[in-house]
Amino acid sequence: MSHRLLTKSRFKLALECPNKLYYTKKPEYANQQLEDTFLQELAEGGFQVEELARLEYPEGILIEDNDWNYELLVEQTNELLQRENVVIFEAAFKFDNLFIRTDILVKRGSNIQLIEVKAKSFDPEDEYLLIGKRGGIAGGWKPYLFDVAFQRYVIQKCHPDWKIKSYLKLADKSKVAQIDGLNQLFRISKQANNRTGIIRKVDSPHEIGETVLGNVPVDEILDDIEAGKHRIYEELGFEESIKVFGDYYHRDQYFSYPVSWTCKSCEFRATPEQEAEGLKSGFEECFQKQLGWKPADFEKPNTFSLWNFRRGSKLFEEGKIHLELLDQDDIGLKEKPDKFSGSHRQWVQLEKSLNKDYTVLLFKDDLKREMATWKFPLNFIDFETSMSALPFNKGRRPYEQVAFQFSHHTVEINGEIKHASQYINFEAGKFPNFEFIRNLKNALSKNSGSIFRYSHHENSVLNQIYVQLCESSEPDKEELKEFIRTITSSTGGSAENWTGERNMIDLCEVVKDYYYNLHMGGSNSIKNVLPASLKTSAFLQAKYSSPIGELKLTSLNFFEDHIWLQHKDGEIQSPYKTLPPLFEDWDEAQLDATISDMENIADGGAALTAYGKLQYSDMPEEERLEIKNSLLKYCELDTLAMVMIYEHLKELIQ
């Protein structure tokens, strides 16, 4: 029997781009997405949500994987379906060359509940949760709804007489955990026998009280999908797309779906290192077959690389893909007198890319005026946080903010740099936020200097902790709230409005306003700006080539002989690449790229996942301490990176 069956995961992949069906699971093609589902699901929390959902059905029967023997899985399912009433986890259905497994299937005679479990959240009061005000599927929900529609379609084909009701089971933000340690009752275990890899430490739903999950009925939307009201591809109806995708995948035939602007995020692109190892690029094959591109065309700078470029899709349709074809009107160039506008920054990137010009462009006088307002000693802070679907503590809601770590560097007016303080909580089940904020207050109250963050994350986190304090009975909550108001500005959803007298300065915005370096490409991430600064700055190169002990650079986590600036194959290495991976078999950049579109997760996926493992996994104490020490090193580098970028800017204005 051929195993080239269109499963629901492959159907979802085809909805992203039908050409991906040809490249998926082929070892000869590079794939930039992390395929370790253990770590991927650990980061998202899907394993735990699914197991909590199963707990609601103590009578449920799990169909084991059996090494994905499709026929045996279907046979076991059909045997259970002979019962009048049954609940099945991972029920298997096959129709023609289509194959699905359901999260939860509840059978009561011919009445069926199809329940798809997702580690996403919802507010039951949100009337536009799935369908927006204009009648289209709300952003981000299309893949999930088409997934359930595909499952319902296959089941209905197998059992035309069944009456199927379909639901998404999601984390309900209106509910709170009834017990402490809810999260820890579902322990991740990579060696567990069942597919979800969970060791469940609870047997009855009564042990946890009311669940934090809820059902959202979706049949009306699925009916509209089947009727063609909602489409991924305008030229393909729902049933037609299933038949076409299934046929192409079964025959292992390239689909030749037209390339477009969305190809910029294709995971089937090979890095130079992967090409040297002989891996193919599906991305390049598509452009070769459809646009006739030659190797030289891939070397030319193109619009995919432009920072925050929103005109790319229209220009792609006009055939303007390479930067050499664009003019100022295509960019929409509008300049500001004292800082970069968005379009000016794009135009500078375009010009420097075409000319291979790696000199820095700087609004020097304006940056100098900005930096003159900064008050010493300067304080640089970075947070690591987690937002888990299943709360760690009683009274907490799904995806409430948990701040488990910070690092803090200071720079004196004479240039002296100190790793002044740090905090980490790695105790499973402990709600750290109020201890976190007390430690941060203690650290930042030692001076009255300017405080720096990189991007908006720290401000958002402190606003969320502010709300938690308002709802708390902490004896010092008013004092802590006042501290938060002092160093932050209120966010858009806040009931109060404030801008603190010591409001944090966003160093990322400083970079975007005044500085451009082609080594950064189209990114302003600290993990791109730092290596760009090191490659450009003679001062940083000379200074950080020496051991930190010689520099009198204090560190709470590195020995005095540690050297931050290192070379590999004659090139300056990013300091982030010199740190050991938090887990074997994957690196931080790969994990961040893989989970970047998950709910409430931005940069910092590696740290979040490591913290998740500390919370969810049983492990030897030595391994726990090793992960803790690695987290401390990563976070220390984040604030030291900010210091280095500051030093580079200071060098430039002098």
Number of C-alpha atoms within 10 A of each C-alpha: 5 6 11 16 21 26 19 21 12 20 24 19 16 22 22 17 20 23 24 23 26 19 21 17 12 11 10 13 20 23 23 17 16 18 13 12 11 15 22 20 18 22 27 25 23 20 23 29 25 22 20 24 23 21 19 15 16 11 11 16 18 17 20 16 14 11 8 10 11 18 13 16 21 19 14 14 21 14 9 18 17 10 12 10 14 17 23 22 21 20 24 23 24 20 15 12 16 23 24 24 20 20 21 25 23 20 21 14 14 13 14 18 17 22 22 23 26 21 23 24 19 19 15 15 9 8 10 15 16 20 15 12 11 8 11 14 20 14 11 12 14 18 16 15 21 23 22 21 23 25 22 20 20 20 22 16 14 14 13 11 10 15 13 20 16 22 20 19 24 24 27 22 21 15 18 19 22 19 17 18 20 23 23 22 21 23 20 26 20 16 10 11 12 15 16 18 20 22 22 16 11 14 11 12 16 11 11 19 11 14 20 26 27 21 17 18 15 16 17 10 18 22 13 14 21 18 13 15 16 20 20 18 12 10 8 13 17 22 14 12 19 19 15 14 21 24 17 18 24 18 11 13 14 15 18 14 12 13 18 14 16 13 17 13 11 15 19 21 22 21 15 10 9 15 14 10 10 13 18 22 20 23 22 18 15 20 18 15 12 13 12 11 14 12 10 7 14 13 9 13 17 20 23 20 17 20 19 14 15 10 13 21 17 13 18 17 12 9 11 17 20 19 20 15 12 16 12 12 8 15 19 14 15 14 14 10 8 13 19 21 17 19 20 18 24 24 24 16 25 27 14 19 21 15 9 13 13 16 12 16 15 19 16 17 12 16 21 16 11 12 15 9 9 14 15 16 20 20 28 28 25 23 24 24 21 22 22 27 27 29 27 26 19 14 12 21 23 25 20 19 21 22 25 22 24 25 27 25 28 26 20 14 11 8 10 13 20 18 21 17 19 22 18 21 17 20 13 17 17 15 20 16 23 20 15 22 21 15 17 22 16 12 17 21 11 8 13 13 18 20 25 25 21 25 18 14 16 22 21 16 17 25 20 19 22 25 13 18 18 12 10 11 9 11 8 11 18 13 11 20 19 12 21 23 20 16 21 22 21 20 16 8 8 13 8 8 11 13 14 15 11 18 18 23 21 17 20 19 15 18 22 16 19 22 19 26 23 22 22 20 18 20 16 19 14 21 18 15 25 25 22 22 24 23 18 18 20 12 14 18 17 11 16 19 15 16 17 19 15 13 14 12 14 17 21 14 16 15 12 15 11 15 18 20 20 17 13 8 6 7 9 15 17 21 19 19 13 13 15 13 16 20 14 7 8 15 16 20 15 15 24 21 16 19 23 15 11 15 16 14 17 14 18 20 26 25 26 24 25 22 27 22 22 20 21 23 20 14 11 8 9 9 11 19 13 12 21 19 15 19 22 21 19 23 24 24 21 23 26 24 22 24 21 19 24 20 17 19 22 13 13 16 15 7
